């Protein structure tokens, strides 16, 4: 069986080789663990962000930058695709899966805190309930973890990660991609398929039946105080899922339930809701979903569609007026 950590480690090795071209900074902790700074003290950028996004797909997906028209305004868009969509759920960092908020995603060591994601989760196996439903186990000697944090990791962080992943420190790759950086912005926006898979899971559908997936979401303005990637994912993402349904599964109903428009919080900004609730915990799980969904029934060939990109809402949130 393929190893998501081994595949992601190969991407990390490529990043080490392309350190200068990617505007990143590569170093090693005293233990020998690798640190790839993709946007904290290093500048980072779009290309580094695309690599980090691919790491988040377990190394088994393609990622590129394209464009999306939002009612006359064109924004850069992160385009992802994978033939192993269940692994994006395994590697996820979405707040839409509430049980994950109790485990590995909220990584803390002393005063250091970060959102942890990536293939290393396949070695840590948190949250346990999620891994009980995914017939996959990774036994790689390497571990790759992505940290979304404005804090710089120290030796204790690296030691803790290596211990949790049960790997020798020299085989640990820590990728730092804070949301304030272009690299972090790209990799969070690249979670359109992940968001769809999380929504399937919260609705009680088996994600193992999804054979292929493609998704896009537009980039929010970098360092914006008005709109964040979660807004773009919930109000601007489009996802196509190719599903071989179990007998009795109503994919038409599934499509109706999937879009973020079903949430009672629809139309509110994530920054406002985070301020209101003191974090992600109080936000309706139904909002962590694609704006628009297409589901291809592989048993019948039928296509089901629901939802739509809310261009007007996105433009209003971003403060983008009419151009002339």
Wavefront OBJ file of the C-alpha trace (Angstrom):
o trace
v 0.000 0.000 0.000
v 1.244 3.488 -0.813
v 2.682 5.571 2.025
v 1.438 9.156 2.288
v 4.340 10.077 4.549
v 6.933 8.636 2.202
v 5.375 10.436 -0.770
v 5.188 13.696 1.191
v 8.791 13.273 2.334
v 9.830 13.147 -1.332
v 8.074 16.489 -1.837
v 9.924 17.871 1.174
v 13.229 16.672 -0.273
v 12.379 18.506 -3.479
v 11.680 21.638 -1.467
v 15.077 21.277 0.209
v 16.698 21.093 -3.225
v 14.763 24.157 -4.438
v 15.198 26.271 -1.317
v 16.374 29.386 -3.139
v 13.821 29.175 -5.963
v 10.961 28.752 -3.488
v 12.053 31.609 -1.187
v 12.000 29.228 1.773
v 14.473 28.558 4.574
v 15.543 25.009 5.386
v 17.340 24.035 8.567
v 17.636 21.211 11.064
v 16.954 20.984 14.754
v 19.670 19.674 17.054
v 17.924 16.298 16.971
v 18.335 16.148 13.185
v 14.682 16.866 12.380
v 14.114 18.995 9.289
v 12.405 22.403 9.469
v 11.068 23.917 6.257
v 10.090 27.517 6.894
v 7.700 28.337 4.037
v 6.562 31.717 5.269
v 7.546 32.753 8.793
v 11.052 34.184 8.732
v 11.326 33.159 5.089
v 9.293 34.950 2.429
v 7.802 31.820 0.861
v 5.318 32.296 -1.974
v 2.827 30.765 -4.349
v 5.091 27.948 -5.532
v 5.986 26.914 -1.995
v 2.293 27.025 -1.142
v 1.472 24.663 -4.001
v 4.022 22.179 -2.670
v 2.580 22.440 0.857
v -0.927 21.919 -0.528
v 0.215 18.754 -2.287
v 1.706 17.540 0.989
v -1.749 18.076 2.544
v -3.177 15.761 -0.114
v -0.828 13.034 1.073
v 1.317 13.408 -2.028
v -1.402 11.742 -4.135
v -2.955 14.738 -5.848
v -2.246 17.536 -8.274
v -2.311 21.221 -7.392
v -2.124 24.283 -9.608
v -3.160 27.915 -9.780
v -5.897 28.993 -12.162
v -8.521 31.779 -12.296
v -12.186 32.241 -11.395
v -14.630 34.900 -12.515
v -16.739 36.222 -9.658
v -19.368 38.413 -11.254
v -16.915 40.370 -13.380
v -13.968 40.213 -10.973
v -11.272 37.642 -11.676
v -9.390 36.090 -8.761
v -6.556 33.537 -8.647
v -7.864 30.133 -7.668
v -6.291 26.984 -6.187
v -7.198 23.919 -8.258
v -6.787 20.478 -6.657
v -7.541 16.947 -7.836
v -6.948 13.476 -6.443
v -7.748 9.845 -7.129
v -7.438 9.111 -3.376
v -9.893 11.620 -1.856
v -10.327 9.642 1.363
v -6.697 10.438 2.179
v -7.452 14.168 2.100
v -9.883 13.478 4.941
v -7.193 11.536 6.755
v -4.671 14.394 6.442
v -7.224 17.150 7.040
v -7.123 20.157 9.326
v -10.717 21.291 8.953
v -12.651 22.735 11.864
v -15.704 21.128 10.281
v -14.851 17.821 11.898
v -15.506 18.590 15.555
v -13.826 15.508 17.028
v -10.582 16.511 15.340
v -10.546 19.715 17.368
v -9.931 17.604 20.474
v -6.882 15.837 19.124
v -3.938 16.257 16.834
v -5.221 19.351 15.039
v -4.763 21.509 18.164
v -1.089 20.774 18.751
v 0.452 22.260 21.891
v 3.834 21.997 23.581
v 4.292 24.369 26.504
v 3.446 27.855 25.226
v 3.669 26.771 21.594
v 0.438 26.113 19.709
v -0.359 25.321 16.089
v -2.919 23.755 13.804
v -1.238 20.493 12.810
v -2.161 18.625 9.651
v -0.609 16.512 6.944
v 0.366 12.872 6.460
v 1.833 12.550 9.960
v -1.737 12.120 11.186
v -1.679 8.655 9.605
v 1.013 7.748 12.136
v -0.552 9.471 15.148
v -4.079 8.138 14.458
v -6.007 11.008 16.015
v -8.967 11.305 16.216
v -9.386 7.566 16.658
v -13.035 7.467 15.516
v -12.061 8.861 12.130
v -9.303 6.326 11.574
v -11.598 3.465 12.513
v -13.646 4.324 9.419
v -10.732 4.634 6.990
v -9.113 1.333 5.941
v -5.623 2.797 5.805
v -2.523 2.611 7.961
v 0.889 4.072 7.264
v 4.015 2.456 8.658
v 6.555 4.794 7.074
v 9.836 5.582 8.760
v 9.345 9.230 7.728
v 6.771 11.682 9.090
v 5.655 14.960 7.525
v 3.633 17.481 9.506
v 2.398 20.911 8.429
v 2.144 23.527 11.187
v -0.098 26.550 10.706
v 1.154 28.943 13.362
v 2.577 32.420 13.789
v 5.011 30.985 16.357
v 8.374 29.532 15.410
v 8.791 25.908 16.549
v 11.608 25.053 18.961
v 13.499 21.900 19.862
v 10.787 20.719 22.268
v 8.212 20.983 19.472
v 10.309 18.836 17.144
v 11.018 16.285 19.880
v 7.326 16.036 20.741
v 6.328 15.583 17.103
v 8.888 12.843 16.545
v 7.699 11.062 19.689
v 4.043 11.306 18.698
v 4.783 9.997 15.207
v 7.106 7.297 16.552
v 9.890 8.109 14.093
v 13.552 8.914 14.485
v 13.929 12.729 14.633
v 16.158 12.776 11.538
v 13.223 11.352 9.562
v 10.818 14.083 10.661
v 9.920 16.958 8.319
v 8.228 19.962 9.919
v 6.733 22.386 7.406
v 5.825 25.812 8.789
v 3.211 27.715 6.775
v 1.511 30.501 8.780
v -1.725 31.898 7.386
v -0.149 35.358 7.215
v 2.146 34.102 4.443
v 1.359 33.466 0.791
v 2.365 29.836 1.267
v -0.102 29.448 4.115
v -2.857 31.242 2.221
v -2.463 28.903 -0.771
v -2.412 25.690 1.254
v -5.508 26.584 3.295
v -7.400 27.614 0.144
v -6.406 24.255 -1.347
v -8.715 22.406 1.069
v -11.807 22.445 -1.165
v -11.854 18.660 -1.611
v -10.993 18.181 2.049
v -13.953 20.344 3.058
v -16.263 18.288 0.856
v -14.985 15.025 2.318
v -15.400 16.355 5.856
v -18.979 17.396 5.041
v -19.729 13.907 3.692
v -18.414 12.462 6.928
v -20.446 14.776 9.169
v -23.574 13.904 7.145
v -22.943 10.219 7.801
v -21.925 9.145 4.301
v -19.001 6.797 3.688
v -16.141 8.707 2.101
v -14.517 5.461 1.002
v -17.046 5.357 -1.859
v -15.633 8.545 -3.405
v -13.290 7.405 -6.166
v -12.093 10.750 -7.585
v -12.431 14.397 -6.626
v -11.649 17.819 -8.072
v -12.104 21.203 -6.446
v -11.331 24.896 -6.780
v -11.532 27.887 -4.466
v -10.422 31.512 -4.968
v -7.642 33.115 -2.952
v -8.610 35.708 -0.365
v -6.501 38.887 -0.316
v -3.309 38.182 1.629
v -3.399 39.539 5.203
v -6.965 40.762 4.732
v -8.836 41.877 7.848
v -12.167 41.423 6.079
v -12.202 37.983 4.476
v -10.303 34.734 5.119
v -9.787 31.447 3.205
v -12.639 29.778 5.117
v -15.015 32.346 3.602
v -13.704 31.530 0.146
v -14.114 27.800 0.768
v -17.679 28.081 2.065
v -18.936 30.724 -0.368
v -16.679 30.356 -3.409
v -15.550 26.730 -3.796
v -16.747 24.247 -6.418
v -16.187 20.517 -5.924
v -16.836 17.523 -8.192
v -17.097 14.103 -6.534
v -17.184 10.814 -8.457
v -18.959 8.270 -6.273
v -19.708 4.547 -6.569
v -22.696 4.489 -4.194
v -23.715 1.695 -1.887
v -27.096 0.155 -2.600
v -29.874 2.415 -1.391
v -27.757 5.590 -1.257
v -29.620 8.591 -2.669
v -26.945 10.710 -4.325
v -29.478 13.327 -5.345
v -30.329 13.877 -1.682
v -26.637 13.826 -0.823
v -26.046 16.649 -3.303
v -28.882 18.666 -1.751
v -27.390 18.293 1.732
v -23.805 19.083 0.792
v -23.576 22.851 0.055
v -22.845 25.443 2.705
v -26.173 27.166 1.924
v -27.819 24.595 4.252
v -26.167 26.204 7.272
v -28.045 28.572 9.543
v -24.832 30.625 9.627
v -24.735 31.046 5.850
v -23.813 34.582 4.811
v -21.842 35.432 7.958
v -18.109 36.096 7.840
v -15.797 33.639 9.564
v -13.878 36.461 11.224
v -17.109 37.714 12.779
v -18.171 34.249 13.906
v -14.746 33.428 15.341
v -14.858 36.670 17.324
v -18.405 35.919 18.469
v -17.689 32.341 19.564
v -14.076 32.768 20.643
v -12.905 30.304 17.984
v -14.241 27.779 15.500
v -16.085 25.627 18.007
v -19.408 27.467 17.982
v -19.722 27.669 14.198
v -22.359 25.457 12.580
v -20.668 22.391 11.064
v -22.892 22.633 7.982
v -21.019 25.766 6.920
v -17.760 23.836 6.471
v -18.710 22.718 2.978
v -18.416 23.579 -0.716
v -20.499 26.449 -2.065
v -21.332 24.334 -5.111
v -21.249 20.560 -5.522
v -21.451 18.183 -8.468
v -21.828 14.461 -7.771
v -21.287 11.946 -10.557
v -23.027 8.612 -9.879
v -20.583 6.016 -11.220
v -23.274 3.320 -11.170
v -25.719 5.167 -13.431
v -23.656 7.941 -15.021
v -26.061 10.575 -13.698
v -24.816 13.945 -12.454
v -26.391 15.711 -9.484
v -25.819 19.376 -8.729
v -26.631 21.733 -5.880
v -25.537 25.114 -4.541
v -23.763 27.991 -6.241
v -20.819 30.315 -5.821
v -21.972 33.478 -4.036
v -20.034 36.105 -5.985
v -21.932 39.055 -4.541
v -21.319 37.934 -0.964
v -17.608 37.385 -1.583
v -17.201 40.784 -3.228
v -19.041 42.480 -0.383
v -16.931 40.704 2.250
v -13.702 41.549 0.432
v -14.730 45.162 -0.106
v -14.535 44.821 -3.868
v -16.762 47.397 -5.519
v -17.748 47.657 -9.127
v -14.879 48.196 -11.526
v -15.195 50.488 -14.480
l 1 2 3 4 5 6 7 8 9 10 11 12 13 14 15 16 17 18 19 20 21 22 23 24 25 26 27 28 29 30 31 32 33 34 35 36 37 38 39 40 41 42 43 44 45 46 47 48 49 50 51 52 53 54 55 56 57 58 59 60 61 62 63 64 65 66 67 68 69 70 71 72 73 74 75 76 77 78 79 80 81 82 83 84 85 86 87 88 89 90 91 92 93 94 95 96 97 98 99 100 101 102 103 104 105 106 107 108 109 110 111 112 113 114 115 116 117 118 119 120 121 122 123 124 125 126 127 128 129 130 131 132 133 134 135 136 137 138 139 140 141 142 143 144 145 146 147 148 149 150 151 152 153 154 155 156 157 158 159 160 161 162 163 164 165 166 167 168 169 170 171 172 173 174 175 176 177 178 179 180 181 182 183 184 185 186 187 188 189 190 191 192 193 194 195 196 197 198 199 200 201 202 203 204 205 206 207 208 209 210 211 212 213 214 215 216 217 218 219 220 221 222 223 224 225 226 227 228 229 230 231 232 233 234 235 236 237 238 239 240 241 242 243 244 245 246 247 248 249 250 251 252 253 254 255 256 257 258 259 260 261 262 263 264 265 266 267 268 269 270 271 272 273 274 275 276 277 278 279 280 281 282 283 284 285 286 287 288 289 290 291 292 293 294 295 296 297 298 299 300 301 302 303 304 305 306 307 308 309 310 311 312 313 314 315 316 317 318 319 320 321 322 323 324
